[in-house]
Amino acid sequence: MSCAVAVPNSPVFSPSSIYSIIRRTSVSSPETLTLTQDQDQDQDHPQSSSKSSFASLSSSCSPSSPSRFQPKNPASEFRDYTKECSSSSSSSSSSSLPMIIKRKRALRLNIPISSLSGYEARLVEEPRDVEVETDRFSVYCKRGRREVMEDRYSAVVDLHGDPKQAFFGVFDGHGGTKAAEFASKNMGKNIIEEVSRRGEEKIEDAVKHGYLTTDSEFLKEDCPGGTCCVTALIRKGDLVVSNAGDCRAVMSRRGIAEALTSDHRPSREDEKDRIEALGGCVVCFYGVWRLQGFLAVSRGIGDGHYKNWVTADPETKILRNEPECEFLILASDGLWDKVSNQEAVDIARPLCAGINKPETLTACKKLADMSVMRGSCDDITVMIIQLRSFT
């Protein structure tokens, strides 16, 4: 705190000089000083005004240190200033207002901190990998860089109590999990009901209507997104393989890879012609052909906004399940974009064929890990079915 010393009858410390000193002191000091002069009194009695100024200064000094200037409490001065403002506005007398120097502190901001418990719980409920291993089939699902795994699978064995009948499916969702979840729960049921209704002679037509029924039922749910599908129905010695989208089925026949499905993408010439004939367009962005500039597949379940061009009508292939048919790989495009058909068979065959205890889950993991090692960021689902266990 600064101080000022006043010496009476000194030209240096005249009342006007004292006033200027006090003003400078008040600016440099963090405290607040108040000095009020009555202009009328200065004009009528200049001598008394000087004395009163000096008296007020002297009276403000501490008794322990007569030369130290003690300012008033800023809070009390602010109240005095308020009173003087109110009195000056009510009266017609003109008096100078005290100078207030006060720094106001900004209001404290209370920023709420949201809890992360819900997010952590979701991560616990949403495992990164899914593993299923049985003597007849195995599944391995590996989540990519998305926060949620959008792939789903379906496996129903011992249909109608017959150990030689089964249904399998892999569903690669996009735009959310709703479509893949719905298809995995309803596709097999709808296909089996259609087969029972139409008979063995029209099994291809039954599978088609099973796909279309699943699609129409999902659209009624009014949910976003869609899913690609690949399914395999094993029934009475026949292997019925169908797909809509870019999920793929590859069979090992004595070590030779045999693709049983063809990917449905806008880059396929017949698919591009079909889309354009319906009034749609196919454009290429960064090397990927897309329907309406957005969707990278041309068939599947759902995708209500693109239903004029995206059909759920599958392509189906029927063949006999013979002893030379070793195993069947159903997988999403997360695998096939990085691993070729023959590579997949070559990696899986030593673990799935010609050994007493097949390790199909290990084969699934090796395929998924190879795809990741080669740069795949997509969800990867690999299912291997031991066909000889159904002959």
N, C-alpha and C positions, 0 to 999 in steps of 0.2 A: 504494500500500500504506500503510495506517495504521500509526502507531507509538504506543507508550505509554511514558512515563517514570516510573520508580519511584524515590522518594526514601525512604531508610530513616528510621525513627522519625518519620514524618509521619502525622498522623491522617487527612489527605486520601488518602494513598496507603497505606492499610493493606492487608494481604493480601486482605481481603474486597472492598475497593474495587478492587484490582487485578484480582481475579477477575471482577467485574462489568464492568470496562472491557474486559477481554479478550473476554468473551462478546459485548459490543456490537460490538467491533471485528471479531470473526469473522463476525457477521451481515452487516455492511455491506461487508466485504471480499470480493472474489471468490476469495480464497485460502481454505484450510481450516486451522483451528487446532484443536489438541487440548490439553486440559488435564485431567489425571487427579489426583484426590485420593483418598487412602485415608481412608475414614470412620473406621476403627478407629484410625488414626494420629492423626486430628484429635481424637478423643475422649481418647486417652491422652496425647499430647504435642502440644497445640495450638501451643506455641511453635516446636517443631521443624518442625511442618507449615507454619507461616508462613514459616519460613526456607527450607524446601525449595521452597515455591512461588516465593518471590522469587529463589531461586538458579536454578531452572529458567528463570525469565523472563530473568534477567541473562545466563545462559549462552547464551541463544538470540540475543543481540544480535550484530551484526556487529562484528568487530574494528576495522574502519575507522570505524564510527559506533556508539559504545557506547550511545547513546540510541535507536537504531533497532531495532525488533522484527522479526526475520526468522522467518516461519512455516516450518514444515516442508513438505516436498514432499507434496502431496495423495496421490500414489500410494503413497508409503511409509506415510503415515498410514492409508490404507485397509488396507494389509497389517497394520499394527499393530492396527488395529481388529478385523480378522478373527482374529488370534491371541488378542486379549483375549477375544473372544466365545467362542472354543473353550475357552480356559482357564477362563473363568468358568462355563461349562456343566459342566465336569468337576469343578471344585472347589466346595465348599459355602460358601466365603467370599463375602460380598456386597461387590462393589466397583462404583463408578459407571462406566458406559460412556462413552467419549468421544463428543462431539457431532460428527457428520459433516454437513457442508453441501456437497453436490455435485450439480450439475445434469447430468443425463444427456442426451446428444444422441440424437435419434431415429436409428434405422438408416436408411442411405441406400437409397432405392428405385431399383432398376434397371428402368426402364420400356422395354420393347423398342419400337422404331420399325419398323413394317411397311414393306416396300418397295412403292412405287407403280408399279413397272415393269410388272407384269402388267396393271394398269388402263390405263396409257398404251398398252401394246401392243394392248389390246382396242379402244381408241379408234382406233388406226391401222388395224386390220383392219376396223372397222365405220365406213365412210365415211358422212358425213351425207347425201350425195346420190349417186344412181346415174343415169347417163346412157347411153342406147343410141340410136344414130341410124343408120338405113339408108334406102335409097331407098323402101322399101315400108312401113315402120313406124318409130316412135320411142317410147321409154319414158323417163319421168323419175320417179324416186322421191325424195321428200324426207322425211327423218326429222323427226318432231315433237319433243315434249319428253321422250319416253321415251329411256332410255339405249340401247335397241336398236331398230333398224328391224324391225317385225313384218310389213310388206308384202312380198309376193313377186310375181313375174310369170313367165309362160311364153310362149315364141314359137318355133314350129316351122314353117318354110316348106319349100316343095318336098316335100310329102308324097308318098311313093312315086315320087319323081323328077318329079312334076308341078308346075310353077311356079304353076299356078292353084289349088293346094290348100295350105291352111295351117291352123294351130291357134294361137289366142292365148288367154291367160288372165291375169286379175288376181286376186290372193288377199290378202285383208285379215285377218291373224291377230289373235287376241286371247288373252290368257293365256299368252303366249310365242310363239316362232317355229316350234315343231315342226310344228304342223298346216299352216301356210302353206307351209313348206319341203317337207313331204311331198306336199301337193297339187300344188304347182308342178312337182314331178318326176314324178308318176304320173298325174295327171288326164288329160293329153293322150294318153298311151299307152293308158290303159284305155278311153277313148272311141273311139279309132281301132280298137282290137281289137274292141270291141263292134260298131262299124259294119261292119267286115269280116265279122264272124260273122253278123250279122242282115240285112245288105243295105240297099239304099237305101230300100226301102219302109217300113222300120221304124227310120228314123234317129232319130226322137224317142225311141223306146223304147231305142235303143242309147245315146244320151246319158244317159238316166236311169240305166241300169244302170252306165254308166261312173262317174257320180257316186256311186252306192250302193256300188260295188266299192271305190272310193277311200276312202270313209268306213269301211267294214268293215275294210279293211286297216290303216287308221290306228288304229282302236280296238284292234286286236290289239297294236299297239306299246305300249299302256298309257302313253301320254304325255298330259300335261295340255293344256288349251287347245283352241281350235278356230279355224276360219277361214271367212270368207265368200268366195264365188266368183262370178265372171262369166267366161264363156268364149264364144269365137266360133270356129266351125268353117266354113271356106270350102271347099266341095267341089262340083265339077261345076256351077258357076254358082249354087249355093245358099249362102245365109248362114244358119247355124244358131246362134242366140244363146240361151244358157241362163244361169240364175243361181240361187244359193241364198244368201240373206242380203241385205245392203244394198249390195253392189257393183252398179254400174249400167252399162248400155250405152245410148249415145245416138248416133244416126246423123244426119248432115246430108244431107238430101234437097233439093238446090237451095237450100241456105241455111236450110231449115226444120228445126228440131230435132225428132227423132222418137225417143221413148223406146221401146226394144225390150224392156225388162225393168221389173219392178215390185219395189220393195224389200220384203223379208220382215222385218217388224217386228211385235212384239206389239201395236202400236197399230192395225194393219190389222184390220178387223172380221172378215174370214174367218179370219185367223190366230188372233185371240183366241178365236173360237168353237171352232176346232180344238183349241187348247191346253186350254181348259176342258172340252171333251168327253173329253179324255184324263186328266182329274183334276188338271191343273195350274192355276195362277193367274197372273193378270196384274195388276200393281199399278203405280201411278205414283209415281215419286220425282223431285221437283224438275222436273216437267214432262216426264219421260222415262218411257215405259211399258216395264216390264221383266218378263221371264218369271221367275217365282218370286222377284220382287223383285231380280233380279241381272242377267240377260242381256238386252241391248237388241236382240237379233236372235232370230228364231224358226226360221231354217233355216241350215244350214251343215254343214261337215265337222268331225267331232270332237265336243267338249263331252260327253264320256262321262257326266258327272254329271247332265246334263239330257237324256239321250238319249230318255227317255220322251216328251218334248215337242218336242225339236229334231230335225228330220228333214233328211236330205241330199237328199230328192227335189226336183229342180229344176223350174222352169217354163221351158219352151222355146218359142221362136218361130222359124219358118222362113219366109224370104222370098227372092225372087230378087235376085241382085246385078246390078242394072240400071245403065246409064250415068248416070242421074240420082242414083244413090247415090254421094256424093262421098267421105266419110270416116266412120270409126266411132271413137267415143271410149269406151274402157273405163277406168273409174276407181273407186277406192275411195271410201268415204263421206267421207273427209277432204276431197275436192273438192266432192261434191254437197251436203254440209251447208251450204256457204257460197256456192256458185255454181249458178245455175239451169241447166236444160238449154239454153235458148235463149241465155243469156249465154255458155255454153261454146262453142256453135257460132259465135256472132258473133265471139268473140275468136280462135278457131282458123281460121276460114274464110279470112281474107285471107292467111294463111301456108300454107294447105294446098290450096286449090282455085283454079283459074284462073291459075296462074303456072307459068313454065317450070321453076323449081327450088323445089319446096316446102321449107319450113323447119318440118317437123313437130316437131322437138325444141324449137325456139324457142316454138312454140305450146304444147307441154306445159309448159314452164317458166312461161310467162305465166299459164296457168291455175292452176298450183300457187302462184305468187306472189300472185295475186289472193285465193286462199283464205286464205293466211297473213295477208295485209294485212287481211282482214276478221275475223281473230281465230281461225283454226283452229290448234289445238295438236296435232292428230292427225297420224299418218303419212299422206302423200299420194302416191298412185301414179296417174299419168296415162299412158295408152297411146293413140296415134292411129294408125290403120291406113288407108292409102290404098286404098280399095276398088276404084278404077278400075285399079289395077295387077294385079288378080286377075280382070278380066273378059276 
